[in-house]
Amino acid sequence: MSKQANQVVGDGAADAARFTDVFLPAWLDVALPPGTGPAPVVEELPDNGGATTTLAQARTAFMLAHLGQLSGQERLIEAARRINSFVTRYLRDPDGGCVYAVNPDGSRIDTAEANTRRTYDQSFVLLALVTLRNADPSAVSAEDVDRCWSFIGTVLKDTDNEALWEDDRMAAGNAQPSDLRAQNPHMHMLEAVLQCLELTGDAVWADRARTLVRAGTRFFFDPATGAVREFVGNDLMPIDTPEGRRREPGHQYEWAWLLMRYATLTGDVDAGSFVAPMADFAATYGWRKDGPMAGALFDALSAEGKVTEATHLLWPLTEAGKYFAALARDTGDVEAADKAREIADLIFGRYFSPGNQPSWVNQFDGDGNVTWDAGLSRLLYHVALFVSEGATAGLWPLTSKRSAVS
């Protein structure tokens, strides 16, 4: 793509419908090595030859299994099996935890960072395992899912606070006083646990989800505005620093979407009271209103809503899109449906290359100049969920072959 964005053109809904059966197969042709055995996808396009991470591989395995099952496309499920097999063989330790990164050939990297087991990463491993098991029970056993959760629950859980540590290093008591705690691992673990609840029906996952929602409410939701804090101190208390005052519009919508799903799956309607303040904070302060990037979300705000990062990553738009699509589906809100379609126009008309090329960029500045041109594989997870949520809301078919949509 050029270093400056083109004007938004085309039909975002039609592009969303082509994502599953046109874009992803074209991307897999260049991102996943040929063959049938365990293999990782490239971390980004163009391939930079760097380390292979649990985050990118697990996210991708989940995304492919999720869309593969919904659309009935076996090629996507087969790719998910191969990627998950790579994670299990090369990134997973005997206790069920997965390290941050290995070399592309699966060999271990001899650094503390590479061998750290991050809570954030384990949430996507759990998400991938339970989703692939649902799509193909022969690919993942119930024991695989249990082993992953056992590592999370015994190693990464902060039992004193009913919260999560950042990683196994912090859990072992090796944290520094300046180390921060983030909402992100809690948010994505909630996502994974809700997926387990929906796909297994086991009430134990509802109990685990309630614990995570309580942690979010207690430590990360700012009572002054209802917005989600990105970081708190090592003791989980608010901090008056730039990190402590950081608010990301994308995460307001992501938490709102998750809490709506949580209320539906558990019947805990009280959680819904947190949704509107988050969405209102993002709606009031988070959107660029003019210029070439009008309609995009800012990357970061202050606690008061002042723009602190006036750039525009791709993923926040997908999270807003998920929220509005789910709102349209669940309530029949016509304005929410229109907003989701507008977001699809912006995502596929600006961030993705025209036509069916498997190419996209990660970030623009306010003038429409590309500031981060990598096509990060881990971002496709965000796009996939927006596409599937929009399809369940009837905003577009899941694939370009309309007969494949029930």
Secondary structure, DSSP 8 states (H G I E B T S, - for coil): --SB-----S-HHHHHHHIIIIIHHHHHHHHS-SSSS-----SEES-----EEHHHHHHHHHHHHHHHHHHT-HHHHHHHHHHHHHIIIIIB-TTS-B-SEE-TTS-B--STTTT--BHHHHHHHHHHHHHHHHH-TTTS-HHHHHHHHHHIIIIIEETTTTEE-SBHHHHTT---TT--EEHHHHHHHHHHHHHHHHHH--HHHHHHHHHHHHHIIIIIB-TTT--B-SEE-TTS----STTTT-B-HHHHHHHHHHHHHHHHHH--GGGGGGHHHHHHHHHHHSB--SSTTTT-B-SEE-TTS-EEE--EESHHHHHHHHHHHHHHHHH--HHHHHHHHHHHHHIIIIIB-STT-S-B-SEE-TTSBEEE--EEGGGHHHHHHHHHHHHHTTSS-SSSSGGG--
